[in-house]
């Protein structure tokens, strides 16, 4: 499965959207956990500091500054286990006792709290260490700092951040993997339906959507599609049978009628009026026979049956044969018929149908070209296509009508006075679709340029 198909998959994009929403939810959840945990540790630190303040305040009230300094010295000596921070200085910030070397430079907030960088690094080797403390002014004679380092809070916060990053990375990776696997599985099911539909559009009405046997939504959808295709195939087969029967049943009596009328043209006992009437009847019979033949050819091409018998077809001889066939007709109308076809262009297809399609284009060009004009038949190779083109200098086809002229029996108002059934371009379009090509009609300024574009045979 190509990467571009996967990226364009609605399933893949929906899974990615779900991944983004899920990741955002997890990020918000872990963020809340991070905030609550660090806030809880901070409250514990503040509560510990408040307890220290209460104890030292009691020492100060009972024993005065000397007792306070003595208590701070004892607590500073034991601070390695409690991570307490203590410092008492005189009014000039000269240290008297404690485990800090100097008074912090940071200004306290309204409650007297500060967070400051400690002079010594983290003893565990974790880098810079910070402390949180509360400051007191003891009557202008002494200044007191009681605090606690924040290593535990920072460690917990770091672990949560690491877990957050690894968790998000794992979620994204697993979600992407799940999106790819799920999209591939669903795309395989969808592509089987798409592949079957293309084969049916190409004319193979016997194709059916494969079932996986899981009896899931796709199997139920495939079952409904297959039932619909069975019904369509039955209707198409019935319609084709009726059309073929009508064409065959009418073509046979028309052929017999023509055979009976033709000897009357050579009977000298008949009057000129009788012979003219018989000739007109024969022409009408010929026109009906051509119409039925064209309808049968179109039905055959649209059914896709000839594709089983495709063979390599060299287009240059085909172009020369069509030009040679129509050159006398062009001369009778005072037209110049030119052809240009290189010998190295080959397609895979049905030569008779391709010949008929090109002949129809040349016949139309001759029919609608004014005397003295040129009808040019050309062949060229363009990328992976062979282009059979017929260009004339006639009245052309308006741009708004070019999509309708390939419909059966559709004729422009300007062409209703000319012989024809309106099936010529319909047959050309059907042959083009049978060969997985297309019929393109463009303006020749003036006139019409009709191109039959066919895929070339692989080397």
Buried (B, 14 or more C-beta within 10 A) or exposed (E): EEEEBBEEBEBBBEBBEEBEEEBEEBBEEBEEEBEEBBEEBBEEBBEBBEEBBEEBBEBBEEEEBEBBBEBBBEBBEEBEEEBBBBBBBEEEEEBBBBBBEEBBEEEBEEEEBBBBEBEEEBEEEEEEBBBBBBBBEEEEEBBBBBBBBBBEBBBBBEEBEEEBEEBBEEBBEEBBEEBBEBBBEBBEBBEBBEEBBEBBEBBBBEBBBBBEEEEEEBBEEBBEBBEEBEEEBEEEEEEBEEBBEEBEEBBEEBBEBBEEBBEBEEEEEBEEEEBEBBBEBBEBBEBBBBBBBBBBBBBBBBBBBBBEEBEEBBBBEBBBBBBEBBBEBBEEBEBEBEBEBEEEBBBBBBBEBBBBBBBBBBBBBBBBBBEEBBBBBBBBBEEEBBBBBBBBBBBBBEEEEBEEBBEBEEBBEEBEEEEBBBBBBBBBBBBBBBBEBEBBBBEBEEBBBBBBBBBBBEE
